[in-house]
Amino acid sequence: MPAAARILLIFAHPDDESFIAAGLARRYADRGATVSLVTATRGDAGRVGEPPLCRREDLAALREQELRDAAGVLGISEVHLLDYRDKHLAEAPAADIRGALVQRVRSFRPHVVVTFDPNGMNGHADHVAISRFTLDAVAAAVDPRLSIAGTQHHRVQRLLWNSPVLPWEVTRPGDLRREPGVDFVVDVAPQRAARAAALRAHGTQNVPINRCFFSKRDVDRILSLELFRQAWGPELRRVPEDDVLAGIDLSE
């Protein structure tokens, strides 16, 4: 029996995982992979829903529950909340968050890590920060000079970012093979219902979710593909590739 893949998602807020990698998570969980999620903040400075679903002081608890509900839909086996301050993630002590992320990488030992690109998808400061912190942690995790009790160094084989083109921006899917930075076009049509359910689980974020997904006339097509850029990893035999595990040695 082949070894199971391990995929680690690292994002800033509850709902980021559903915007970027919901279909990927469900697709590979369905294939026997173990998918884990790190979320750096509780999103308590974000929206409360329209109409409001809670009081501002209750938002952190509600968003955590929304996150866990979405994770359940997507087959994500573990959710780790780091509890950094929402909208101030860039101010987190670099050594502190590096240690937390390296601990997770070395403990879980993922083959593939998925996070935001350096622009944070949309320039959001927390998204940019978690992209930078993740890159730092993945590089540090393989370095035996960084000693963290109870861990051994680990090499992540592939680091994926969201691509520069986002699914809700695609008008002609056939042109994606000519788009620079679109290294993976992942067909998640069989996971479309799960992806939609995960997005809807984040009820407090219904305004941006509806704007990007459910208000679109071609919502089914948008929900049927996810796009990623390879920050590093094995050379791709074709571009775009459909399988984020292509070229990965699962025995490691």
Sequence and secondary structure as in RCSB ss.txt:
>XXXX:A:sequence
MPAAARILLIFAHPDDESFIAAGLARRYADRGATVSLVTATRGDAGRVGEPPLCRREDLAALREQELRDAAGVLG
ISEVHLLDYRDKHLAEAPAADIRGALVQRVRSFRPHVVVTFDPNGMNGHADHVAISRFTLDAVAAAVDPRLSIAG
TQHHRVQRLLWNSPVLPWEVTRPGDLRREPGVDFVVDVAPQRAARAAALRAHGTQNVPINRCFFSKRDVDRILSL
ELFRQAWGPELRRVPEDDVLAGIDLSE
>XXXX:A:secstr
     EEEEEESSTTHHHHHSHHHHHHHHHTT EEEEEEEE  TTS  TTTT S GGGHHHHHHHHHHHHHHHHT
  EEEEEEE TT GGGS HHHHHHHHHHHHHHH  SEEEE  TTHHHH HHHHHHHHHHHHHHHHHT TTS  TT
      SEEEEE SS GGG S GGGGGGSTT  EEEE GGGHHHHHHHHHH GGGHHHHIIIIITSTTHHHHTTE
EEEEEEE S  SSSSBS TTTT  TT 
